[in-house]
Amino acid sequence: MVQKSKNRLYIGVDVGGTKIQASLVEDSGRILIRSRQSTPRELKGRKLVCSLCDAVEYCLNGADFSRKSLKAVGVALPGVVDQETGRLIIAPNLNLRNIDVRERLEAALKVPVAIGNDCDLGTLGESCFGAARGAKSVVGIFIGTGIGGGFVWNGQIWRGARSAAMEVGHMIMQIDGPLCGCGNHGCFEALASRTAVEKKIHQAVKKGQKTILTKILDNRLAIIRSGALRKALERKDPLTVSVMKETARILGYGCLTLRHVLDPEIIVLGGGVMEACGQWMFPIIQDVVKHSSLPGANTKSRIVLSALHDDAVVLGAVALARAIA
Ligand SMILES: [Zn+2]
């Protein structure tokens, strides 16, 4: 049980490929309760809504307050979301399309529901409660299995004409480069995501290069998580150091490109790779950005690591919910 709260309360839910995270949050952004459960396999429309309800109920049951204090629920989904209708258009990694998430969830929970894209909301979270508090224009870049991004301007998410803005992972960074999951070649994500790092390490190992990752992962190199990469960096494993150096340089050029396009006050870097290896990669990223030759592009711009870590998306969902009730 948590202490009684007189504040307006919100629940933010972040639906990921492996876990569904939810938190009960005061309107100040203070988190009262956190819950985390595995994302069910073969998620269908009804199952998604049930899982969301479960996550919300878990937060509510752990709290000692009147249900009336819950003003709204915000949901972050990894895909294209129609903010107006509250529908999930498509979430490729969850294999879901065309679900009226808001309508179904509002019917089940009897409170207003807002839904948004997870990277947009991660950026909104950092902008309202985290590393970019007080900044008027904020770009968020989230590096994990893929690369996603968001742009918040004057407290509002910039969605673009078709809700498809800030697909930063698919900026072409190398013409005719490696194939990306989207079908194009040379995307940012195909060059600098954790999946891209994994591929580069696999290729090097195939060519006979040795790496301490073999020992760290007990010979199972198929999936190389960010935590294992950090351990290998700590032990100065030459292969991991060289791949991650190159990855950090590419991330630096990604930041530079986004700055040239949008000129945000601040760029926040988050996601699993940055959580695990951000401190190590950060000086390399900054070095690339610092050496831009474009006159005037380097003044007063800041690049920072996420302050909210795993809570960024959930808190962004809360900020979105707070705006409707
Ligand atoms: Zn792509």
Residues whose N, C-alpha, C, O or C-beta is under 5 A from the ligand:
A	BS01	ZN	G169 H170 C180 C182 N184 C187
